[in-house]
Amino acid sequence: MLVRTLFFAAYRDLLGVSQLDVDVAEGSTVSQLVAELRGRGGGFQSLPPRPAVAVNRTYSLHDARLAAGDEVAFIPPVAGG
Amino acid sequence: VVRAGVTRDPIDSAELLSAVGGDHDGAVILFLGTVRDHNDGRNVRGVHYEAYEQMAEEVLAHIAGEAASELRGGSVAVVHRVGELAIGEVSVGVAVSSPHRAEAYQASRYVIEEIKKRLPVWKQERYLDGDQRWLSGHDPHPQADTARRGEGEAA
């Protein structure tokens, strides 16, 4: 199934991409998606092993299961204000 | 709550103030976050703010709603700016009105502190020497406050 990943700020600069559709197995969790991406090597390998993630715009635990079409945003440490 | 949002335009503080307040209110507070010319001993010439805009709008509305629920009347308006900001420009504005001042101060403080903790916004400082860097802020990971934290957090 396809999920859409989003990368912002320092993560986008690290990867050189702001959006990527990723094919993962049905029932995959957030942590499995992270592992799949980090396994690609290059900049992906430099993503933290447990980054903050928002699924469909809500902060999510890493054991949360994903569904096809989910929007998974990788959230670098926030610095608003 | 009367307003919560993200904007690319300069923040009009007078307009933000006029959005709150009413006949039942005895206090109105305005907080402005501004871009300063130094940080960590370096000379800053400007700041670039980026947001996950759709989520940031939702999180701002949640934060403002939480603050407003403690007010017993009164209202909250908050706006965060994104894009290129020069020294002195306003990056965030929080206006709060309430019947009494104590609750207004408390709500105003709550909104800005929660923004720092969980609003998906990032700040890239641009320095006078031409360098630039993303500031490392707060990790909004939902596990950060629980015992499940600790494995391999060092990136």
gemmi code that builds the backbone of each chain (N, CA, C; Angstrom):
import gemmi

chains = {
    "A": [
        ("MET", (0.849, -1.196, 0.000), (0.000, 0.000, 0.000), (0.883, 1.243, 0.000)),
        ("LEU", (0.340, 2.322, -0.563), (1.130, 3.555, -0.636), (0.768, 4.503, 0.508)),
        ("VAL", (1.784, 5.069, 1.122), (1.569, 6.168, 2.057), (2.383, 7.357, 1.552)),
        ("ARG", (1.920, 8.531, 1.898), (2.637, 9.732, 1.468), (3.459, 10.280, 2.632)),
        ("THR", (4.756, 10.398, 2.439), (5.604, 10.945, 3.499), (5.966, 12.394, 3.163)),
        ("LEU", (6.035, 13.205, 4.202), (6.399, 14.623, 4.053), (7.623, 14.918, 4.908)),
        ("PHE", (8.518, 15.743, 4.368), (9.736, 16.108, 5.098), (9.861, 17.630, 5.131)),
        ("PHE", (10.114, 18.139, 6.333), (10.182, 19.590, 6.495), (11.558, 20.037, 6.986)),
        ("ALA", (11.844, 21.284, 6.724), (12.990, 21.997, 7.316), (14.281, 21.182, 7.198)),
        ("ALA", (14.908, 20.863, 8.340), (16.210, 20.189, 8.310), (16.125, 18.814, 7.650)),
        ("TYR", (15.009, 18.118, 7.815), (14.875, 16.800, 7.192), (14.801, 16.933, 5.664)),
        ("ARG", (14.070, 17.920, 5.198), (13.991, 18.128, 3.751), (15.363, 18.468, 3.174)),
        ("ASP", (16.095, 19.337, 3.887), (17.434, 19.698, 3.419), (18.343, 18.479, 3.405)),
        ("LEU", (18.189, 17.620, 4.399), (19.003, 16.405, 4.496), (18.735, 15.461, 3.320)),
        ("LEU", (17.459, 15.321, 2.958), (17.064, 14.336, 1.955), (16.968, 14.914, 0.554)),
        ("GLY", (16.836, 16.232, 0.462), (16.663, 16.850, -0.842), (15.306, 16.591, -1.453)),
        ("VAL", (14.343, 16.219, -0.618), (12.991, 15.943, -1.110), (11.989, 16.341, -0.029)),
        ("SER", (10.844, 16.891, -0.439), (9.860, 17.323, 0.550), (8.677, 16.363, 0.637)),
        ("GLN", (8.554, 15.501, -0.337), (7.386, 14.608, -0.383), (7.751, 13.356, -1.147)),
        ("LEU", (7.307, 12.214, -0.623), (7.687, 10.948, -1.248), (6.583, 9.923, -0.990)),
        ("ASP", (6.102, 9.276, -2.031), (5.160, 8.171, -1.841), (5.955, 6.897, -1.631)),
        ("VAL", (5.619, 6.179, -0.555), (6.374, 4.982, -0.186), (5.446, 3.779, -0.167)),
        ("ASP", (5.925, 2.688, -0.753), (5.149, 1.449, -0.790), (5.559, 0.586, 0.402)),
        ("VAL", (4.616, 0.352, 1.315), (4.904, -0.502, 2.485), (3.866, -1.620, 2.546)),
        ("ALA", (4.204, -2.676, 3.293), (3.285, -3.813, 3.411), (2.018, -3.386, 4.145)),
        ("GLU", (0.902, -4.030, 3.796), (-0.355, -3.782, 4.508), (-0.133, -3.943, 6.002)),
        ("GLY", (-0.715, -3.059, 6.788), (-0.620, -3.189, 8.234), (0.697, -2.719, 8.820)),
        ("SER", (1.531, -2.095, 8.016), (2.811, -1.604, 8.537), (2.590, -0.556, 9.613)),
        ("THR", (3.548, -0.502, 10.542), (3.500, 0.527, 11.577), (4.402, 1.692, 11.169)),
        ("VAL", (4.283, 2.769, 11.945), (5.145, 3.921, 11.719), (6.606, 3.505, 11.809)),
        ("SER", (6.946, 2.687, 12.815), (8.354, 2.330, 12.981), (8.859, 1.489, 11.811)),
        ("GLN", (7.976, 0.683, 11.220), (8.396, -0.093, 10.039), (8.632, 0.822, 8.833)),
        ("LEU", (7.801, 1.848, 8.721), (8.015, 2.822, 7.647), (9.358, 3.539, 7.842)),
        ("VAL", (9.627, 3.940, 9.080), (10.892, 4.625, 9.367), (12.071, 3.707, 9.033)),
        ("ALA", (11.961, 2.440, 9.426), (13.047, 1.491, 9.164), (13.251, 1.302, 7.659)),
        ("GLU", (12.141, 1.219, 6.929), (12.226, 1.052, 5.467), (12.959, 2.253, 4.843)),
        ("LEU", (12.620, 3.453, 5.307), (13.269, 4.637, 4.738), (14.747, 4.694, 5.111)),
        ("ARG", (15.041, 4.449, 6.400), (16.444, 4.535, 6.837), (17.301, 3.495, 6.120)),
        ("GLY", (16.670, 2.370, 5.732), (17.389, 1.306, 5.036), (17.788, 1.679, 3.623)),
        ("ARG", (17.247, 2.794, 3.138), (17.590, 3.213, 1.781), (18.990, 3.806, 1.700)),
        ("GLY", (19.573, 4.087, 2.875), (20.926, 4.636, 2.871), (20.944, 6.106, 2.483)),
        ("GLY", (22.132, 6.615, 2.190), (22.273, 8.032, 1.850), (21.769, 8.898, 2.982)),
        ("GLY", (21.107, 9.989, 2.603), (20.579, 10.896, 3.615), (19.557, 10.232, 4.514)),
        ("PHE", (18.824, 9.279, 3.958), (17.778, 8.616, 4.751), (18.348, 7.944, 5.996)),
        ("GLN", (19.570, 7.441, 5.847), (20.209, 6.757, 6.957), (20.476, 7.730, 8.113)),
        ("SER", (20.531, 9.017, 7.789), (20.818, 10.023, 8.809), (19.562, 10.514, 9.524)),
        ("LEU", (18.385, 10.041, 9.070), (17.175, 10.357, 9.843), (17.315, 9.704, 11.213)),
        ("PRO", (16.820, 10.370, 12.271), (16.879, 9.720, 13.585), (16.050, 8.432, 13.585)),
        ("PRO", (16.451, 7.453, 14.385), (15.721, 6.182, 14.403), (14.292, 6.320, 14.925)),
        ("ARG", (14.074, 7.305, 15.779), (12.713, 7.507, 16.286), (12.314, 8.971, 16.175)),
        ("PRO", (12.127, 9.450, 14.960), (11.756, 10.858, 14.787), (10.313, 11.098, 15.218)),
        ("ALA", (9.999, 12.318, 15.594), (8.593, 12.669, 15.812), (7.879, 12.579, 14.472)),
        ("VAL", (6.676, 12.020, 14.509), (5.914, 11.786, 13.288), (4.461, 12.191, 13.519)),
        ("ALA", (3.866, 12.789, 12.505), (2.428, 13.071, 12.552), (1.757, 12.285, 11.442)),
        ("VAL", (0.719, 11.540, 11.806), (-0.062, 10.811, 10.814), (-1.376, 11.560, 10.607)),
        ("ASN", (-1.608, 11.955, 9.377), (-2.801, 12.744, 9.043), (-2.939, 13.938, 9.991)),
        ("ARG", (-1.813, 14.594, 10.225), (-1.716, 15.858, 10.959), (-1.929, 15.733, 12.468)),
        ("THR", (-1.770, 14.522, 13.022), (-1.807, 14.334, 14.473), (-0.543, 13.583, 14.893)),
        ("TYR", (0.149, 14.094, 15.938), (1.343, 13.408, 16.414), (0.998, 11.969, 16.755)),
        ("SER", (1.894, 11.078, 16.367), (1.565, 9.655, 16.450), (2.656, 8.855, 17.144)),
        ("LEU", (2.249, 7.792, 17.798), (3.199, 6.846, 18.370), (3.789, 5.991, 17.249)),
        ("HIS", (4.949, 5.420, 17.519), (5.621, 4.642, 16.481), (5.000, 3.263, 16.276)),
        ("ASP", (4.198, 2.807, 17.238), (3.561, 1.501, 17.026), (2.192, 1.641, 16.353)),
        ("ALA", (1.822, 2.853, 15.965), (0.543, 3.053, 15.275), (0.583, 2.392, 13.896)),
        ("ARG", (-0.516, 1.745, 13.517), (-0.593, 1.118, 12.203), (-1.022, 2.139, 11.163)),
        ("LEU", (-0.460, 1.979, 9.981), (-0.765, 2.892, 8.893), (-1.820, 2.288, 7.969)),
        ("ALA", (-2.525, 3.174, 7.274), (-3.501, 2.731, 6.271), (-3.118, 3.348, 4.929)),
        ("ALA", (-3.559, 2.714, 3.869), (-3.261, 3.231, 2.534), (-3.713, 4.686, 2.430)),
        ("GLY", (-2.850, 5.515, 1.859), (-3.202, 6.915, 1.656), (-2.904, 7.825, 2.826)),
        ("ASP", (-2.419, 7.252, 3.931), (-2.081, 8.100, 5.078), (-0.994, 9.102, 4.711)),
        ("GLU", (-1.094, 10.263, 5.330), (-0.074, 11.301, 5.170), (0.810, 11.270, 6.412)),
        ("VAL", (2.065, 10.885, 6.233), (2.981, 10.715, 7.359), (4.059, 11.784, 7.286)),
        ("ALA", (4.000, 12.722, 8.216), (4.959, 13.833, 8.217), (6.058, 13.576, 9.230)),
        ("PHE", (7.302, 13.727, 8.792), (8.460, 13.627, 9.688), (8.722, 15.025, 10.241)),
        ("ILE", (8.641, 15.136, 11.569), (8.646, 16.454, 12.210), (9.962, 16.678, 12.946)),
        ("PRO", (10.871, 17.485, 12.393), (12.084, 17.823, 13.138), (11.704, 18.569, 14.413)),
        ("PRO", (12.618, 18.638, 15.394), (12.319, 19.417, 16.601), (11.758, 20.790, 16.233)),
        ("VAL", (10.620, 21.140, 16.835), (9.917, 22.359, 16.422), (10.531, 23.589, 17.086)),
        ("ALA", (10.440, 24.722, 16.403), (11.062, 25.943, 16.911), (10.249, 27.169, 16.524)),
        ("GLY", (8.955, 27.105, 16.829), (8.108, 28.247, 16.523), (8.228, 29.335, 17.582)),
        ("GLY", (7.463, 30.382, 17.402), (7.438, 31.474, 18.376), (8.375, 32.586, 18.004)),
    ],
    "B": [
        ("VAL", (-12.262, 31.355, 21.678), (-11.323, 31.575, 20.572), (-12.008, 32.375, 19.482)),
        ("VAL", (-11.358, 33.379, 18.988), (-11.930, 34.085, 17.863), (-11.114, 33.871, 16.602)),
        ("ARG", (-9.823, 33.506, 16.769), (-9.023, 33.309, 15.566), (-7.762, 32.522, 15.894)),
        ("ALA", (-7.350, 31.653, 14.996), (-6.075, 30.970, 15.119), (-5.615, 30.647, 13.715)),
        ("GLY", (-4.406, 31.080, 13.367), (-3.986, 30.809, 12.001), (-2.526, 31.081, 11.729)),
        ("VAL", (-2.132, 30.713, 10.518), (-0.779, 30.929, 10.020), (-0.889, 31.896, 8.849)),
        ("THR", (0.041, 32.836, 8.760), (-0.039, 33.824, 7.693), (1.317, 34.102, 7.062)),
        ("ARG", (1.310, 34.460, 5.790), (2.527, 34.883, 5.106), (2.666, 36.403, 5.168)),
        ("ASP", (1.601, 37.090, 5.567), (1.609, 38.555, 5.596), (2.075, 39.064, 6.951)),
        ("PRO", (2.582, 40.310, 6.992), (2.954, 40.897, 8.284), (1.774, 40.871, 9.253)),
        ("ILE", (2.088, 40.656, 10.538), (1.049, 40.577, 11.559), (0.680, 41.986, 12.013)),
        ("ASP", (-0.594, 42.296, 11.939), (-1.105, 43.604, 12.345), (-1.575, 43.494, 13.795)),
        ("SER", (-0.751, 44.019, 14.722), (-1.050, 43.823, 16.140), (-2.322, 44.560, 16.569)),
        ("ALA", (-2.570, 45.722, 15.984), (-3.775, 46.474, 16.347), (-5.027, 45.700, 15.941)),
        ("GLU", (-4.918, 45.086, 14.769), (-6.060, 44.328, 14.281), (-6.284, 43.079, 15.145)),
        ("LEU", (-5.156, 42.467, 15.578), (-5.252, 41.279, 16.435), (-5.910, 41.651, 17.771)),
        ("LEU", (-5.506, 42.795, 18.311), (-6.086, 43.266, 19.570), (-7.578, 43.526, 19.434)),
        ("SER", (-7.952, 44.099, 18.316), (-9.364, 44.461, 18.149), (-10.238, 43.227, 17.959)),
        ("ALA", (-9.595, 42.072, 17.695), (-10.379, 40.845, 17.509), (-10.877, 40.277, 18.824)),
        ("VAL", (-10.234, 40.660, 19.926), (-10.662, 40.164, 21.233), (-11.250, 41.309, 22.051)),
        ("GLY", (-11.823, 40.963, 23.190), (-12.355, 41.994, 24.073), (-13.835, 42.201, 23.875)),
        ("GLY", (-14.489, 42.507, 24.965), (-15.923, 42.736, 24.921), (-16.369, 43.412, 26.200)),
        ("ASP", (-17.653, 43.652, 26.313), (-18.175, 44.396, 27.457), (-17.946, 43.694, 28.792)),
        ("HIS", (-17.775, 42.366, 28.752), (-17.563, 41.631, 29.996), (-16.105, 41.574, 30.409)),
        ("ASP", (-15.226, 42.030, 29.517), (-13.797, 41.894, 29.773), (-13.220, 43.127, 30.457)),
        ("GLY", (-12.360, 42.849, 31.444), (-11.676, 43.947, 32.132), (-10.187, 43.975, 31.862)),
        ("ALA", (-9.711, 43.031, 31.042), (-8.283, 42.974, 30.736), (-8.074, 42.501, 29.313)),
        ("VAL", (-7.117, 43.125, 28.641), (-6.718, 42.688, 27.305), (-5.191, 42.683, 27.265)),
        ("ILE", (-4.623, 41.550, 26.825), (-3.174, 41.414, 26.777), (-2.724, 41.066, 25.368)),
        ("LEU", (-1.647, 41.702, 24.936), (-1.064, 41.382, 23.637), (0.371, 40.913, 23.846)),
        ("PHE", (0.702, 39.722, 23.335), (2.089, 39.260, 23.333), (2.566, 39.204, 21.893)),
        ("LEU", (3.748, 39.768, 21.648), (4.350, 39.676, 20.322), (5.713, 39.036, 20.429)),
        ("GLY", (5.964, 38.022, 19.618), (7.313, 37.486, 19.481), (7.958, 38.191, 18.305)),
        ("THR", (9.188, 38.694, 18.492), (9.843, 39.447, 17.424), (11.214, 38.849, 17.104)),
        ("VAL", (11.689, 39.147, 15.924), (12.992, 38.640, 15.477), (14.099, 39.522, 16.046)),
        ("ARG", (15.008, 38.926, 16.834), (16.092, 39.719, 17.424), (17.384, 39.536, 16.638)),
        ("ASP", (18.306, 40.466, 16.868), (19.502, 40.531, 16.019), (20.654, 39.678, 16.519)),
        ("HIS", (20.394, 38.826, 17.513), (21.480, 37.978, 18.002), (20.892, 36.697, 18.582)),
        ("ASN", (21.675, 35.640, 18.572), (21.284, 34.398, 19.238), (22.536, 33.545, 19.427)),
        ("ASP", (22.694, 33.002, 20.623), (23.855, 32.161, 20.930), (25.165, 32.840, 20.525)),
        ("GLY", (25.247, 34.145, 20.755), (26.484, 34.865, 20.488), (26.740, 35.179, 19.023)),
        ("ARG", (25.758, 34.929, 18.163), (25.970, 35.215, 16.736), (25.070, 36.353, 16.297)),
        ("ASN", (25.554, 37.107, 15.311), (24.789, 38.237, 14.792), (23.814, 37.753, 13.721)),
        ("VAL", (22.529, 37.953, 13.998), (21.468, 37.471, 13.116), (20.982, 38.619, 12.236)),
        ("ARG", (20.803, 38.323, 10.945), (20.285, 39.375, 10.055), (18.832, 39.123, 9.651)),
        ("GLY", (18.334, 37.913, 9.916), (16.936, 37.614, 9.593), (16.624, 36.173, 9.912)),
        ("VAL", (15.341, 35.834, 9.863), (14.917, 34.476, 10.173), (13.899, 34.016, 9.136)),
        ("HIS", (14.104, 32.785, 8.681), (13.127, 32.164, 7.788), (12.282, 31.188, 8.606)),
        ("TYR", (10.967, 31.387, 8.581), (10.052, 30.480, 9.283), (9.338, 29.605, 8.269)),
        ("GLU", (9.304, 28.312, 8.573), (8.585, 27.358, 7.735), (7.567, 26.628, 8.602)),
        ("ALA", (6.427, 26.274, 8.030), (5.400, 25.548, 8.783), (4.854, 24.392, 7.964)),
        ("TYR", (4.403, 23.375, 8.656), (3.521, 22.351, 8.076), (2.147, 22.991, 8.241)),
        ("GLU", (1.784, 23.773, 7.220), (0.755, 24.792, 7.433), (-0.605, 24.243, 7.851)),
        ("GLN", (-1.034, 23.195, 7.174), (-2.366, 22.677, 7.486), (-2.420, 22.160, 8.929)),
        ("MET", (-1.380, 21.427, 9.328), (-1.353, 20.914, 10.701), (-1.157, 22.048, 11.698)),
        ("ALA", (-0.324, 23.017, 11.346), (-0.062, 24.131, 12.260), (-1.350, 24.904, 12.556)),
        ("GLU", (-2.184, 25.070, 11.539), (-3.454, 25.759, 11.775), (-4.310, 24.981, 12.777)),
        ("GLU", (-4.305, 23.664, 12.630), (-5.107, 22.834, 13.533), (-4.549, 22.855, 14.953)),
        ("VAL", (-3.214, 22.751, 15.063), (-2.594, 22.753, 16.396), (-2.804, 24.113, 17.075)),
        ("LEU", (-2.673, 25.197, 16.312), (-2.912, 26.525, 16.889), (-4.337, 26.651, 17.412)),
        ("ALA", (-5.288, 26.112, 16.657), (-6.692, 26.172, 17.086), (-6.888, 25.370, 18.366)),
        ("HIS", (-6.211, 24.213, 18.455), (-6.312, 23.406, 19.677), (-5.743, 24.160, 20.870)),
        ("ILE", (-4.549, 24.728, 20.683), (-3.891, 25.445, 21.777), (-4.754, 26.618, 22.239)),
        ("ALA", (-5.251, 27.381, 21.272), (-6.082, 28.534, 21.623), (-7.359, 28.086, 22.328)),
        ("GLY", (-7.905, 26.968, 21.881), (-9.120, 26.442, 22.501), (-8.872, 26.008, 23.934)),
        ("GLU", (-7.725, 25.369, 24.173), (-7.379, 24.958, 25.532), (-7.226, 26.182, 26.437)),
        ("ALA", (-6.564, 27.203, 25.914), (-6.370, 28.422, 26.702), (-7.706, 29.103, 26.984)),
        ("ALA", (-8.551, 29.170, 25.966), (-9.832, 29.855, 26.118), (-10.741, 29.138, 27.104)),
        ("SER", (-10.615, 27.809, 27.173), (-11.493, 27.051, 28.058), (-11.211, 27.349, 29.527)),
        ("GLU", (-10.030, 27.911, 29.816), (-9.674, 28.269, 31.196), (-10.064, 29.697, 31.541)),
        ("LEU", (-10.594, 30.408, 30.566), (-10.799, 31.853, 30.753), (-12.103, 32.231, 31.436)),
        ("ARG", (-13.091, 31.396, 31.432), (-14.426, 31.750, 31.955), (-14.901, 33.061, 31.323)),
        ("GLY", (-15.132, 32.983, 30.040), (-15.443, 34.198, 29.288), (-14.167, 34.711, 28.676)),
        ("GLY", (-14.238, 35.765, 27.910), (-13.043, 36.265, 27.257), (-12.750, 35.504, 25.986)),
        ("SER", (-11.663, 35.871, 25.314), (-11.373, 35.242, 24.035), (-9.883, 35.275, 23.723)),
        ("VAL", (-9.498, 34.459, 22.754), (-8.092, 34.300, 22.380), (-7.962, 34.414, 20.864)),
        ("ALA", (-6.978, 35.174, 20.420), (-6.641, 35.229, 18.996), (-5.137, 35.020, 18.871)),
        ("VAL", (-4.736, 34.126, 17.971), (-3.303, 33.853, 17.810), (-2.983, 33.675, 16.339)),
        ("VAL", (-1.855, 34.237, 15.924), (-1.432, 34.084, 14.538), (0.084, 33.938, 14.503)),
        ("HIS", (0.546, 33.003, 13.670), (1.991, 32.789, 13.506), (2.354, 33.080, 12.063)),
        ("ARG", (3.447, 33.777, 11.888), (3.864, 34.131, 10.532), (4.879, 33.136, 9.993)),
        ("VAL", (4.878, 32.954, 8.666), (5.905, 32.152, 8.000), (6.515, 32.972, 6.866)),
        ("GLY", (7.689, 32.535, 6.404), (8.377, 33.239, 5.332), (9.628, 33.924, 5.850)),
        ("GLU", (10.131, 34.879, 5.073), (11.356, 35.596, 5.437), (11.022, 36.804, 6.307)),
        ("LEU", (11.603, 36.843, 7.513), (11.354, 37.966, 8.414), (12.656, 38.709, 8.708)),
        ("ALA", (12.555, 40.030, 8.746), (13.713, 40.861, 9.066), (13.743, 41.135, 10.568)),
        ("ILE", (14.883, 41.652, 11.037), (15.017, 42.008, 12.452), (13.874, 42.936, 12.864)),
        ("GLY", (13.270, 42.637, 14.006), (12.205, 43.487, 14.540), (10.813, 43.109, 14.083)),
        ("GLU", (10.720, 42.285, 13.049), (9.388, 41.902, 12.592), (8.736, 40.916, 13.561)),
        ("VAL", (7.421, 40.909, 13.548), (6.652, 40.067, 14.467), (6.463, 38.675, 13.871)),
        ("SER", (6.899, 37.649, 14.624), (6.761, 36.270, 14.146), (5.496, 35.616, 14.685)),
        ("VAL", (5.077, 36.038, 15.875), (3.871, 35.455, 16.455), (3.161, 36.515, 17.291)),
        ("GLY", (1.827, 36.510, 17.234), (1.030, 37.441, 18.028), (-0.055, 36.685, 18.772)),
        ("VAL", (-0.206, 37.008, 20.056), (-1.230, 36.374, 20.884), (-2.008, 37.477, 21.591)),
        ("ALA", (-3.292, 37.577, 21.330), (-4.144, 38.543, 22.031), (-5.152, 37.768, 22.879)),
        ("VAL", (-5.284, 38.185, 24.137), (-6.206, 37.517, 25.060), (-7.023, 38.576, 25.790)),
        ("SER", (-8.300, 38.335, 25.907), (-9.130, 39.189, 26.759), (-9.834, 38.312, 27.773)),
        ("SER", (-10.094, 38.880, 28.963), (-10.833, 38.139, 29.982), (-11.383, 39.127, 31.002)),
        ("PRO", (-12.335, 38.660, 31.808), (-12.908, 39.561, 32.809), (-11.851, 40.110, 33.768)),
        ("HIS", (-10.851, 39.262, 34.130), (-9.830, 39.684, 35.091), (-8.426, 39.409, 34.560)),
        ("ARG", (-7.449, 40.172, 35.033), (-6.120, 40.118, 34.433), (-5.381, 38.806, 34.677)),
        ("ALA", (-5.581, 38.195, 35.833), (-4.791, 36.998, 36.143), (-4.996, 35.908, 35.097)),
        ("GLU", (-6.255, 35.664, 34.747), (-6.539, 34.622, 33.752), (-5.985, 35.004, 32.387)),
        ("ALA", (-6.018, 36.286, 32.065), (-5.518, 36.727, 30.754), (-4.012, 36.489, 30.646)),
        ("TYR", (-3.276, 36.855, 31.698), (-1.823, 36.613, 31.687), (-1.534, 35.123, 31.571)),
        ("GLN", (-2.261, 34.347, 32.325), (-2.054, 32.903, 32.337), (-2.312, 32.297, 30.953)),
        ("ALA", (-3.403, 32.710, 30.336), (-3.758, 32.160, 29.021), (-2.742, 32.581, 27.967)),
        ("SER", (-2.299, 33.819, 28.031), (-1.322, 34.318, 27.076), (-0.029, 33.511, 27.172)),
        ("ARG", (0.425, 33.291, 28.400), (1.647, 32.512, 28.638), (1.476, 31.070, 28.164)),
        ("TYR", (0.315, 30.515, 28.428), (0.048, 29.130, 28.021), (0.176, 28.981, 26.504)),
        ("VAL", (-0.420, 29.916, 25.780), (-0.421, 29.810, 24.313), (1.009, 29.839, 23.767)),
        ("ILE", (1.828, 30.764, 24.215), (3.183, 30.848, 23.643), (4.039, 29.662, 24.074)),
        ("GLU", (3.869, 29.191, 25.308), (4.674, 28.038, 25.742), (4.290, 26.769, 24.986)),
        ("GLU", (3.003, 26.592, 24.721), (2.565, 25.408, 23.970), (3.009, 25.486, 22.508)),
        ("ILE", (3.019, 26.702, 21.959), (3.539, 26.885, 20.598), (4.971, 26.374, 20.527)),
        ("LYS", (5.768, 26.739, 21.516), (7.176, 26.307, 21.535), (7.298, 24.788, 21.617)),
        ("LYS", (6.351, 24.155, 22.300), (6.446, 22.711, 22.514), (5.940, 21.889, 21.341)),
        ("ARG", (4.895, 22.355, 20.664), (4.249, 21.419, 19.731), (3.759, 21.992, 18.407)),
        ("LEU", (3.965, 23.274, 18.142), (3.520, 23.784, 16.850), (4.529, 23.373, 15.770)),
        ("PRO", (4.062, 22.715, 14.689), (5.006, 22.285, 13.646), (5.487, 23.468, 12.792)),
        ("VAL", (6.380, 24.238, 13.396), (6.992, 25.401, 12.748), (8.490, 25.333, 13.014)),
        ("TRP", (9.278, 25.727, 12.011), (10.743, 25.682, 12.136), (11.346, 27.022, 11.773)),
        ("LYS", (12.484, 27.270, 12.394), (13.125, 28.578, 12.306), (14.549, 28.402, 11.791)),
        ("GLN", (14.857, 29.058, 10.680), (16.211, 29.013, 10.145), (16.815, 30.400, 10.284)),
        ("GLU", (17.835, 30.508, 11.127), (18.470, 31.808, 11.325), (19.466, 32.083, 10.210)),
        ("ARG", (19.456, 33.320, 9.762), (20.418, 33.768, 8.755), (21.361, 34.753, 9.447)),
        ("TYR", (22.656, 34.473, 9.330), (23.634, 35.269, 10.076), (24.314, 36.307, 9.195)),
        ("LEU", (24.869, 37.295, 9.872), (25.556, 38.371, 9.160), (26.725, 37.839, 8.346)),
        ("ASP", (27.371, 36.776, 8.829), (28.535, 36.249, 8.103), (28.139, 35.383, 6.905)),
        ("GLY", (26.828, 35.298, 6.607), (26.384, 34.560, 5.427), (25.953, 33.135, 5.720)),
        ("ASP", (26.308, 32.648, 6.882), (25.928, 31.291, 7.282), (24.429, 31.256, 7.634)),
        ("GLN", (23.873, 30.077, 7.703), (22.491, 29.919, 8.152), (22.327, 28.535, 8.750)),
        ("ARG", (21.366, 28.413, 9.685), (21.126, 27.074, 10.236), (19.733, 26.970, 10.831)),
        ("TRP", (19.196, 25.730, 10.757), (17.913, 25.444, 11.396), (18.157, 25.325, 12.889)),
        ("LEU", (17.338, 26.013, 13.677), (17.496, 25.900, 15.122), (16.920, 24.573, 15.603)),
        ("SER", (17.622, 23.962, 16.536), (17.121, 22.739, 17.127), (16.212, 23.119, 18.284)),
        ("GLY", (14.954, 22.744, 18.176), (13.993, 23.161, 19.189), (13.523, 22.012, 20.056)),
        ("HIS", (12.239, 21.910, 20.200), (11.632, 20.938, 21.102), (11.108, 19.740, 20.309)),
        ("ASP", (11.388, 18.539, 20.798), (10.894, 17.337, 20.135), (9.453, 17.083, 20.567)),
        ("PRO", (8.504, 17.205, 19.640), (7.083, 17.068, 20.014), (6.615, 15.624, 20.048)),
        ("HIS", (7.546, 14.689, 20.049), (7.195, 13.271, 20.043), (6.226, 12.950, 21.183)),
        ("PRO", (5.111, 12.266, 20.872), (4.121, 11.981, 21.915), (4.649, 11.062, 23.005)),
        ("GLN", (5.764, 10.381, 22.744), (6.337, 9.502, 23.756), (7.339, 10.232, 24.637)),
        ("ALA", (7.581, 11.493, 24.340), (8.652, 12.205, 25.043), (8.419, 12.271, 26.544)),
        ("ASP", (7.157, 12.218, 26.970), (6.870, 12.360, 28.395), (6.621, 11.013, 29.072)),
        ("THR", (6.872, 9.937, 28.369), (6.579, 8.637, 28.962), (7.841, 7.804, 29.095)),
        ("ALA", (7.700, 6.660, 29.749), (8.843, 5.782, 29.995), (9.336, 5.123, 28.716)),
        ("ARG", (8.557, 5.235, 27.655), (8.949, 4.549, 26.421), (10.075, 5.276, 25.707)),
        ("ARG", (10.382, 6.460, 26.182), (11.478, 7.189, 25.569), (12.814, 6.569, 25.965)),
        ("GLY", (13.818, 6.779, 25.164), (15.144, 6.421, 25.627), (15.951, 5.579, 24.675)),
        ("GLU", (15.296, 4.854, 23.786), (16.082, 4.031, 22.891), (16.457, 4.803, 21.636)),
        ("GLY", (17.740, 5.013, 21.505), (18.273, 5.584, 20.266), (17.751, 6.953, 19.900)),
        ("GLU", (17.501, 7.802, 20.899), (16.994, 9.131, 20.568), (18.078, 10.031, 19.985)),
        ("ALA", (19.321, 9.719, 20.291), (20.399, 10.569, 19.785), (20.548, 10.386, 18.286)),
        ("ALA", (20.317, 11.441, 17.558), (20.339, 11.328, 16.105), (21.691, 11.766, 15.559)),
    ],
}
model = gemmi.Model(1)
for chain_id, residues in chains.items():
    chain = gemmi.Chain(chain_id)
    for i, (resn, *xyz) in enumerate(residues, 1):
        res = gemmi.Residue()
        res.name, res.seqid = resn, gemmi.SeqId(i, " ")
        for name, pos in zip(("N", "CA", "C"), xyz):
            atom = gemmi.Atom()
            atom.name, atom.element = name, gemmi.Element(name[0])
            atom.pos, atom.b_iso = gemmi.Position(*pos), 0.0
            res.add_atom(atom)
        chain.add_residue(res)
    model.add_chain(chain)
structure = gemmi.Structure()
structure.add_model(model)
structure.setup_entities()
